[in-house]
Amino acid sequence: MEQVTDNVDGLHWFKSSYSGSDGGDCVEVAAGLDAVYVRDSKAVSDGPVLRVGRDEWAAFVALATE
């Protein structure tokens, strides 16, 4: 996992289905060719973006759904 600042403008971001419509705490993810990108939906223009390898993301999702 690493923080990135470039090559994220063309990604299609998805907000968590558990996020409310009132602008609460939300996480957005976008799938790239070689990684998954994660950001805070409240800070899309100036907040950090994390790049996570696809294998690491799959392991995270598997553990989160147990």
N, CA, C and O atoms as a CHARMM CRD file, in Angstrom:
* protein
*
  264
    1    1 MET  N      0.84700  -1.16100   0.00000 PROA 1      0.00000
    2    1 MET  CA     0.00000   0.00000   0.00000 PROA 1      0.00000
    3    1 MET  C      0.89500   1.22700   0.00000 PROA 1      0.00000
    4    1 MET  O      1.91900   1.26800   0.68200 PROA 1      0.00000
    5    2 GLU  N      0.49500   2.21900  -0.77100 PROA 2      0.00000
    6    2 GLU  CA     1.23500   3.47100  -0.79400 PROA 2      0.00000
    7    2 GLU  C      0.29200   4.62300  -1.10900 PROA 2      0.00000
    8    2 GLU  O     -0.74900   4.44000  -1.74000 PROA 2      0.00000
    9    3 GLN  N      0.67100   5.79700  -0.66400 PROA 3      0.00000
   10    3 GLN  CA    -0.09600   6.99600  -0.98800 PROA 3      0.00000
   11    3 GLN  C      0.35700   7.49100  -2.34800 PROA 3      0.00000
   12    3 GLN  O      1.55400   7.52800  -2.63100 PROA 3      0.00000
   13    4 VAL  N     -0.60000   7.87400  -3.19800 PROA 4      0.00000
   14    4 VAL  CA    -0.28200   8.35300  -4.53400 PROA 4      0.00000
   15    4 VAL  C     -0.89400   9.73000  -4.75300 PROA 4      0.00000
   16    4 VAL  O     -1.84400  10.12500  -4.07600 PROA 4      0.00000
   17    5 THR  N     -0.32700  10.44700  -5.71200 PROA 5      0.00000
   18    5 THR  CA    -0.84800  11.77900  -6.02700 PROA 5      0.00000
   19    5 THR  C     -1.10800  11.95900  -7.51100 PROA 5      0.00000
   20    5 THR  O     -1.58900  13.01100  -7.93100 PROA 5      0.00000
   21    6 ASP  N     -0.79500  10.94400  -8.31600 PROA 6      0.00000
   22    6 ASP  CA    -1.00200  11.08700  -9.75600 PROA 6      0.00000
   23    6 ASP  C     -1.76000   9.88700 -10.31100 PROA 6      0.00000
   24    6 ASP  O     -1.90700   8.86600  -9.63900 PROA 6      0.00000
   25    7 ASN  N     -2.23500  10.02300 -11.53400 PROA 7      0.00000
   26    7 ASN  CA    -2.93700   8.95600 -12.25400 PROA 7      0.00000
   27    7 ASN  C     -4.22600   8.50000 -11.57100 PROA 7      0.00000
   28    7 ASN  O     -4.58200   7.32600 -11.66400 PROA 7      0.00000
   29    8 VAL  N     -4.92300   9.39100 -10.89700 PROA 8      0.00000
   30    8 VAL  CA    -6.19200   9.02000 -10.27400 PROA 8      0.00000
   31    8 VAL  C     -7.37400   9.78400 -10.85600 PROA 8      0.00000
   32    8 VAL  O     -8.51900   9.52100 -10.48800 PROA 8      0.00000
   33    9 ASP  N     -7.11300  10.72900 -11.76000 PROA 9      0.00000
   34    9 ASP  CA    -8.18900  11.55100 -12.32000 PROA 9      0.00000
   35    9 ASP  C     -9.13700  10.75900 -13.20400 PROA 9      0.00000
   36    9 ASP  O    -10.32800  11.06800 -13.23500 PROA 9      0.00000
   37   10 GLY  N     -8.66200   9.75800 -13.91900 PROA 10     0.00000
   38   10 GLY  CA    -9.50200   9.00600 -14.84600 PROA 10     0.00000
   39   10 GLY  C    -10.20000   7.80700 -14.23200 PROA 10     0.00000
   40   10 GLY  O    -10.84000   7.03400 -14.94500 PROA 10     0.00000
   41   11 LEU  N    -10.08700   7.63700 -12.92000 PROA 11     0.00000
   42   11 LEU  CA   -10.70300   6.47800 -12.27200 PROA 11     0.00000
   43   11 LEU  C    -12.19000   6.71400 -12.02700 PROA 11     0.00000
   44   11 LEU  O    -12.63000   7.85000 -11.85200 PROA 11     0.00000
   45   12 HSD  N    -12.95200   5.63100 -12.01600 PROA 12     0.00000
   46   12 HSD  CA   -14.38700   5.69500 -11.70600 PROA 12     0.00000
   47   12 HSD  C    -14.56700   5.27800 -10.25100 PROA 12     0.00000
   48   12 HSD  O    -14.38000   4.11300  -9.90200 PROA 12     0.00000
   49   13 TRP  N    -14.93000   6.23000  -9.41200 PROA 13     0.00000
   50   13 TRP  CA   -15.01900   6.01000  -7.96900 PROA 13     0.00000
   51   13 TRP  C    -16.40300   5.52500  -7.55600 PROA 13     0.00000
   52   13 TRP  O    -17.41500   5.95500  -8.11000 PROA 13     0.00000
   53   14 PHE  N    -16.43600   4.62400  -6.57500 PROA 14     0.00000
   54   14 PHE  CA   -17.68100   4.08500  -6.02100 PROA 14     0.00000
   55   14 PHE  C    -17.70300   4.33700  -4.52700 PROA 14     0.00000
   56   14 PHE  O    -16.72500   4.07500  -3.82800 PROA 14     0.00000
   57   15 LYS  N    -18.82500   4.84700  -4.04200 PROA 15     0.00000
   58   15 LYS  CA   -19.00100   5.07400  -2.61100 PROA 15     0.00000
   59   15 LYS  C    -19.57500   3.81400  -1.97800 PROA 15     0.00000
   60   15 LYS  O    -20.34000   3.08900  -2.61400 PROA 15     0.00000
   61   16 SER  N    -19.21600   3.56100  -0.75700 PROA 16     0.00000
   62   16 SER  CA   -19.72900   2.41200  -0.02600 PROA 16     0.00000
   63   16 SER  C    -21.25500   2.41900  -0.01200 PROA 16     0.00000
   64   16 SER  O    -21.87600   3.46900   0.16000 PROA 16     0.00000
   65   17 SER  N    -21.85300   1.24800  -0.19400 PROA 17     0.00000
   66   17 SER  CA   -23.31300   1.14400  -0.15100 PROA 17     0.00000
   67   17 SER  C    -23.84600   1.37900   1.26000 PROA 17     0.00000
   68   17 SER  O    -25.04600   1.59500   1.43300 PROA 17     0.00000
   69   18 TYR  N    -22.98600   1.34100   2.25900 PROA 18     0.00000
   70   18 TYR  CA   -23.39300   1.60500   3.63500 PROA 18     0.00000
   71   18 TYR  C    -23.34200   3.08600   3.97700 PROA 18     0.00000
   72   18 TYR  O    -23.74300   3.47700   5.07300 PROA 18     0.00000
   73   19 SER  N    -22.86200   3.91400   3.06600 PROA 19     0.00000
   74   19 SER  CA   -22.77600   5.34500   3.30100 PROA 19     0.00000
   75   19 SER  C    -24.15800   5.96600   3.20100 PROA 19     0.00000
   76   19 SER  O    -24.95400   5.61000   2.33200 PROA 19     0.00000
   77   20 GLY  N    -24.42500   6.87800   4.08500 PROA 20     0.00000
   78   20 GLY  CA   -25.70400   7.56300   4.05500 PROA 20     0.00000
   79   20 GLY  C    -25.69300   8.69400   3.05500 PROA 20     0.00000
   80   20 GLY  O    -24.63500   9.06400   2.54500 PROA 20     0.00000
   81   21 SER  N    -26.83800   9.23900   2.77100 PROA 21     0.00000
   82   21 SER  CA   -26.94600  10.34600   1.82100 PROA 21     0.00000
   83   21 SER  C    -26.72700  11.70000   2.48800 PROA 21     0.00000
   84   21 SER  O    -26.77500  12.73500   1.82200 PROA 21     0.00000
   85   22 ASP  N    -26.48600  11.70100   3.80800 PROA 22     0.00000
   86   22 ASP  CA   -26.32400  12.96100   4.52500 PROA 22     0.00000
   87   22 ASP  C    -24.87600  13.44700   4.58300 PROA 22     0.00000
   88   22 ASP  O    -24.57300  14.38800   5.31600 PROA 22     0.00000
   89   23 GLY  N    -23.97700  12.81800   3.82100 PROA 23     0.00000
   90   23 GLY  CA   -22.59800  13.28500   3.76500 PROA 23     0.00000
   91   23 GLY  C    -21.74500  12.87700   4.93800 PROA 23     0.00000
   92   23 GLY  O    -20.77800  13.56600   5.26400 PROA 23     0.00000
   93   24 GLY  N    -22.07400  11.77500   5.58100 PROA 24     0.00000
   94   24 GLY  CA   -21.30100  11.28900   6.71700 PROA 24     0.00000
   95   24 GLY  C    -19.96600  10.71000   6.29800 PROA 24     0.00000
   96   24 GLY  O    -19.49200  10.93900   5.18600 PROA 24     0.00000
   97   25 ASP  N    -19.37400   9.96700   7.19400 PROA 25     0.00000
   98   25 ASP  CA   -18.07900   9.35400   6.94300 PROA 25     0.00000
   99   25 ASP  C    -18.19900   8.30000   5.85500 PROA 25     0.00000
  100   25 ASP  O    -18.91200   7.30900   6.01800 PROA 25     0.00000
  101   26 CYS  N    -17.50600   8.51200   4.75200 PROA 26     0.00000
  102   26 CYS  CA   -17.61700   7.61600   3.60500 PROA 26     0.00000
  103   26 CYS  C    -16.24700   7.29600   3.03300 PROA 26     0.00000
  104   26 CYS  O    -15.31800   8.10200   3.08500 PROA 26     0.00000
  105   27 VAL  N    -16.15400   6.11200   2.49400 PROA 27     0.00000
  106   27 VAL  CA   -14.95600   5.67900   1.79400 PROA 27     0.00000
  107   27 VAL  C    -15.34200   5.42400   0.35200 PROA 27     0.00000
  108   27 VAL  O    -16.40300   4.86400   0.07400 PROA 27     0.00000
  109   28 GLU  N    -14.48100   5.83600  -0.56700 PROA 28     0.00000
  110   28 GLU  CA   -14.69500   5.55800  -1.98100 PROA 28     0.00000
  111   28 GLU  C    -13.54300   4.69900  -2.47900 PROA 28     0.00000
  112   28 GLU  O    -12.40500   4.85100  -2.03600 PROA 28     0.00000
  113   29 VAL  N    -13.84700   3.79600  -3.40400 PROA 29     0.00000
  114   29 VAL  CA   -12.82100   2.95400  -4.01000 PROA 29     0.00000
  115   29 VAL  C    -12.95100   3.02100  -5.52700 PROA 29     0.00000
  116   29 VAL  O    -14.02700   3.28300  -6.06700 PROA 29     0.00000
  117   30 ALA  N    -11.83700   2.78100  -6.19500 PROA 30     0.00000
  118   30 ALA  CA   -11.80900   2.71600  -7.65400 PROA 30     0.00000
  119   30 ALA  C    -10.85300   1.59900  -8.04000 PROA 30     0.00000
  120   30 ALA  O     -9.77700   1.46300  -7.45800 PROA 30     0.00000
  121   31 ALA  N    -11.24900   0.80400  -9.02000 PROA 31     0.00000
  122   31 ALA  CA   -10.40000  -0.28700  -9.48100 PROA 31     0.00000
  123   31 ALA  C     -9.58900   0.16400 -10.68200 PROA 31     0.00000
  124   31 ALA  O    -10.14100   0.63300 -11.67700 PROA 31     0.00000
  125   32 GLY  N     -8.28300   0.02000 -10.58100 PROA 32     0.00000
  126   32 GLY  CA    -7.39000   0.28200 -11.70000 PROA 32     0.00000
  127   32 GLY  C     -6.96200  -1.05100 -12.29900 PROA 32     0.00000
  128   32 GLY  O     -7.41000  -2.10900 -11.85500 PROA 32     0.00000
  129   33 LEU  N     -6.10700  -1.00200 -13.29100 PROA 33     0.00000
  130   33 LEU  CA    -5.64900  -2.23000 -13.93300 PROA 33     0.00000
  131   33 LEU  C     -4.82400  -3.09700 -12.99800 PROA 33     0.00000
  132   33 LEU  O     -4.93900  -4.32200 -13.02500 PROA 33     0.00000
  133   34 ASP  N     -3.99200  -2.47500 -12.17200 PROA 34     0.00000
  134   34 ASP  CA    -3.08400  -3.24000 -11.32400 PROA 34     0.00000
  135   34 ASP  C     -3.28900  -3.01300  -9.83600 PROA 34     0.00000
  136   34 ASP  O     -2.56800  -3.58900  -9.02200 PROA 34     0.00000
  137   35 ALA  N     -4.26100  -2.18300  -9.46300 PROA 35     0.00000
  138   35 ALA  CA    -4.44000  -1.85000  -8.05300 PROA 35     0.00000
  139   35 ALA  C     -5.85200  -1.35100  -7.79100 PROA 35     0.00000
  140   35 ALA  O     -6.62200  -1.08500  -8.71400 PROA 35     0.00000
  141   36 VAL  N     -6.16600  -1.23400  -6.51600 PROA 36     0.00000
  142   36 VAL  CA    -7.41900  -0.63400  -6.06400 PROA 36     0.00000
  143   36 VAL  C     -7.03400   0.64000  -5.32100 PROA 36     0.00000
  144   36 VAL  O     -6.06900   0.65400  -4.55800 PROA 36     0.00000
  145   37 TYR  N     -7.79300   1.70800  -5.54900 PROA 37     0.00000
  146   37 TYR  CA    -7.50400   3.00600  -4.95600 PROA 37     0.00000
  147   37 TYR  C     -8.58900   3.33700  -3.94300 PROA 37     0.00000
  148   37 TYR  O     -9.76400   3.04300  -4.16400 PROA 37     0.00000
  149   38 VAL  N     -8.19500   3.94900  -2.83400 PROA 38     0.00000
  150   38 VAL  CA    -9.11500   4.25000  -1.73500 PROA 38     0.00000
  151   38 VAL  C     -8.92700   5.70900  -1.34300 PROA 38     0.00000
  152   38 VAL  O     -7.80100   6.19800  -1.24600 PROA 38     0.00000
  153   39 ARG  N    -10.05300   6.40400  -1.11600 PROA 39     0.00000
  154   39 ARG  CA    -9.98300   7.79500  -0.66300 PROA 39     0.00000
  155   39 ARG  C    -11.17000   8.10700   0.23800 PROA 39     0.00000
  156   39 ARG  O    -12.14400   7.35600   0.28800 PROA 39     0.00000
  157   40 ASP  N    -11.07400   9.21200   0.93900 PROA 40     0.00000
  158   40 ASP  CA   -12.14600   9.73200   1.79300 PROA 40     0.00000
  159   40 ASP  C    -13.05300  10.58500   0.92700 PROA 40     0.00000
  160   40 ASP  O    -12.57800  11.51600   0.27700 PROA 40     0.00000
  161   41 SER  N    -14.33300  10.29500   0.89900 PROA 41     0.00000
  162   41 SER  CA   -15.25300  11.02500   0.02000 PROA 41     0.00000
  163   41 SER  C    -15.45400  12.47300   0.43700 PROA 41     0.00000
  164   41 SER  O    -15.95800  13.27700  -0.34700 PROA 41     0.00000
  165   42 LYS  N    -15.06800  12.81600   1.65700 PROA 42     0.00000
  166   42 LYS  CA   -15.20300  14.20500   2.09700 PROA 42     0.00000
  167   42 LYS  C    -14.01000  15.05600   1.67300 PROA 42     0.00000
  168   42 LYS  O    -14.04000  16.27900   1.81600 PROA 42     0.00000
  169   43 ALA  N    -12.95500  14.42000   1.15100 PROA 43     0.00000
  170   43 ALA  CA   -11.74500  15.15400   0.78500 PROA 43     0.00000
  171   43 ALA  C    -11.22300  14.68100  -0.56500 PROA 43     0.00000
  172   43 ALA  O    -10.04700  14.34500  -0.70200 PROA 43     0.00000
  173   44 VAL  N    -12.11100  14.65500  -1.56800 PROA 44     0.00000
  174   44 VAL  CA   -11.73100  14.09600  -2.87100 PROA 44     0.00000
  175   44 VAL  C    -10.71900  14.95700  -3.61500 PROA 44     0.00000
  176   44 VAL  O     -9.91000  14.41800  -4.37000 PROA 44     0.00000
  177   45 SER  N    -10.73300  16.25200  -3.43600 PROA 45     0.00000
  178   45 SER  CA    -9.82700  17.10000  -4.21000 PROA 45     0.00000
  179   45 SER  C     -8.48200  17.31100  -3.52800 PROA 45     0.00000
  180   45 SER  O     -7.47700  17.52000  -4.20800 PROA 45     0.00000
  181   46 ASP  N     -8.44100  17.26300  -2.20900 PROA 46     0.00000
  182   46 ASP  CA    -7.17600  17.55500  -1.53000 PROA 46     0.00000
  183   46 ASP  C     -6.74200  16.49800  -0.52500 PROA 46     0.00000
  184   46 ASP  O     -5.72300  16.66600   0.14400 PROA 46     0.00000
  185   47 GLY  N     -7.48900  15.42700  -0.41100 PROA 47     0.00000
  186   47 GLY  CA    -7.13500  14.38100   0.54400 PROA 47     0.00000
  187   47 GLY  C     -6.24000  13.31900  -0.07000 PROA 47     0.00000
  188   47 GLY  O     -6.06000  13.28100  -1.28700 PROA 47     0.00000
  189   48 PRO  N     -5.68400  12.46700   0.75800 PROA 48     0.00000
  190   48 PRO  CA    -4.79600  11.41900   0.25200 PROA 48     0.00000
  191   48 PRO  C     -5.55800  10.32900  -0.48700 PROA 48     0.00000
  192   48 PRO  O     -6.73900  10.09100  -0.23400 PROA 48     0.00000
  193   49 VAL  N     -4.86300   9.67900  -1.39600 PROA 49     0.00000
  194   49 VAL  CA    -5.38300   8.50800  -2.11000 PROA 49     0.00000
  195   49 VAL  C     -4.39200   7.38200  -1.86200 PROA 49     0.00000
  196   49 VAL  O     -3.18700   7.55000  -2.05400 PROA 49     0.00000
  197   50 LEU  N     -4.90200   6.24100  -1.43700 PROA 50     0.00000
  198   50 LEU  CA    -4.05500   5.08400  -1.20100 PROA 50     0.00000
  199   50 LEU  C     -4.19300   4.10500  -2.35500 PROA 50     0.00000
  200   50 LEU  O     -5.29500   3.85300  -2.84200 PROA 50     0.00000
  201   51 ARG  N     -3.06200   3.55500  -2.78700 PROA 51     0.00000
  202   51 ARG  CA    -3.07100   2.52100  -3.82000 PROA 51     0.00000
  203   51 ARG  C     -2.72500   1.20300  -3.13300 PROA 51     0.00000
  204   51 ARG  O     -1.70200   1.07900  -2.45900 PROA 51     0.00000
  205   52 VAL  N     -3.62000   0.21000  -3.32600 PROA 52     0.00000
  206   52 VAL  CA    -3.45800  -1.10100  -2.71200 PROA 52     0.00000
  207   52 VAL  C     -3.39900  -2.13400  -3.82700 PROA 52     0.00000
  208   52 VAL  O     -4.22800  -2.10900  -4.73700 PROA 52     0.00000
  209   53 GLY  N     -2.43900  -3.03500  -3.77000 PROA 53     0.00000
  210   53 GLY  CA    -2.35000  -4.09900  -4.76300 PROA 53     0.00000
  211   53 GLY  C     -3.60300  -4.95800  -4.76600 PROA 53     0.00000
  212   53 GLY  O     -4.26500  -5.09900  -3.73800 PROA 53     0.00000
  213   54 ARG  N     -3.93000  -5.52700  -5.90800 PROA 54     0.00000
  214   54 ARG  CA    -5.15700  -6.31800  -6.02000 PROA 54     0.00000
  215   54 ARG  C     -5.16300  -7.52200  -5.07000 PROA 54     0.00000
  216   54 ARG  O     -6.20200  -7.83200  -4.48700 PROA 54     0.00000
  217   55 ASP  N     -4.03200  -8.20100  -4.90600 PROA 55     0.00000
  218   55 ASP  CA    -3.97400  -9.33900  -3.99200 PROA 55     0.00000
  219   55 ASP  C     -4.18400  -8.89800  -2.55300 PROA 55     0.00000
  220   55 ASP  O     -4.88600  -9.56300  -1.79000 PROA 55     0.00000
  221   56 GLU  N     -3.58100  -7.78500  -2.18400 PROA 56     0.00000
  222   56 GLU  CA    -3.75700  -7.26000  -0.82900 PROA 56     0.00000
  223   56 GLU  C     -5.20100  -6.82400  -0.58900 PROA 56     0.00000
  224   56 GLU  O     -5.74600  -7.02200   0.49700 PROA 56     0.00000
  225   57 TRP  N     -5.81400  -6.22800  -1.61400 PROA 57     0.00000
  226   57 TRP  CA    -7.21500  -5.80300  -1.48100 PROA 57     0.00000
  227   57 TRP  C     -8.12300  -7.02700  -1.31200 PROA 57     0.00000
  228   57 TRP  O     -9.03300  -7.01700  -0.48200 PROA 57     0.00000
  229   58 ALA  N     -7.87800  -8.06500  -2.09000 PROA 58     0.00000
  230   58 ALA  CA    -8.68400  -9.29400  -1.97900 PROA 58     0.00000
  231   58 ALA  C     -8.55100  -9.89000  -0.58200 PROA 58     0.00000
  232   58 ALA  O     -9.54100 -10.34700  -0.01000 PROA 58     0.00000
  233   59 ALA  N     -7.33900  -9.89100  -0.02500 PROA 59     0.00000
  234   59 ALA  CA    -7.12200 -10.41100   1.32500 PROA 59     0.00000
  235   59 ALA  C     -7.87400  -9.55000   2.34900 PROA 59     0.00000
  236   59 ALA  O     -8.47100 -10.08700   3.28200 PROA 59     0.00000
  237   60 PHE  N     -7.85100  -8.22700   2.18500 PROA 60     0.00000
  238   60 PHE  CA    -8.56700  -7.32500   3.09300 PROA 60     0.00000
  239   60 PHE  C    -10.07200  -7.60200   3.04900 PROA 60     0.00000
  240   60 PHE  O    -10.71300  -7.73400   4.09100 PROA 60     0.00000
  241   61 VAL  N    -10.62600  -7.68900   1.84700 PROA 61     0.00000
  242   61 VAL  CA   -12.06900  -7.93300   1.69800 PROA 61     0.00000
  243   61 VAL  C    -12.45400  -9.28100   2.29000 PROA 61     0.00000
  244   61 VAL  O    -13.49300  -9.40200   2.93800 PROA 61     0.00000
  245   62 ALA  N    -11.62300 -10.29100   2.07300 PROA 62     0.00000
  246   62 ALA  CA   -11.91500 -11.62600   2.63600 PROA 62     0.00000
  247   62 ALA  C    -11.96300 -11.57100   4.15300 PROA 62     0.00000
  248   62 ALA  O    -12.85200 -12.16400   4.76400 PROA 62     0.00000
  249   63 LEU  N    -11.02600 -10.87300   4.76500 PROA 63     0.00000
  250   63 LEU  CA   -11.01700 -10.76900   6.22800 PROA 63     0.00000
  251   63 LEU  C    -12.16400  -9.90100   6.73800 PROA 63     0.00000
  252   63 LEU  O    -12.73000 -10.18300   7.79400 PROA 63     0.00000
  253   64 ALA  N    -12.50600  -8.85600   6.00400 PROA 64     0.00000
  254   64 ALA  CA   -13.57900  -7.94900   6.43000 PROA 64     0.00000
  255   64 ALA  C    -14.95000  -8.59500   6.36900 PROA 64     0.00000
  256   64 ALA  O    -15.85900  -8.18000   7.08800 PROA 64     0.00000
  257   65 THR  N    -15.11500  -9.59200   5.53600 PROA 65     0.00000
  258   65 THR  CA   -16.42300 -10.22400   5.38800 PROA 65     0.00000
  259   65 THR  C    -16.60500 -11.44600   6.28900 PROA 65     0.00000
  260   65 THR  O    -17.66600 -12.07100   6.27600 PROA 65     0.00000
  261   66 GLU  N    -15.58800 -11.78600   7.06300 PROA 66     0.00000
  262   66 GLU  CA   -15.72600 -12.94600   7.96200 PROA 66     0.00000
  263   66 GLU  C    -16.60100 -12.63600   9.14200 PROA 66     0.00000
  264   66 GLU  O    -16.82000 -13.49900   9.99200 PROA 66     0.00000
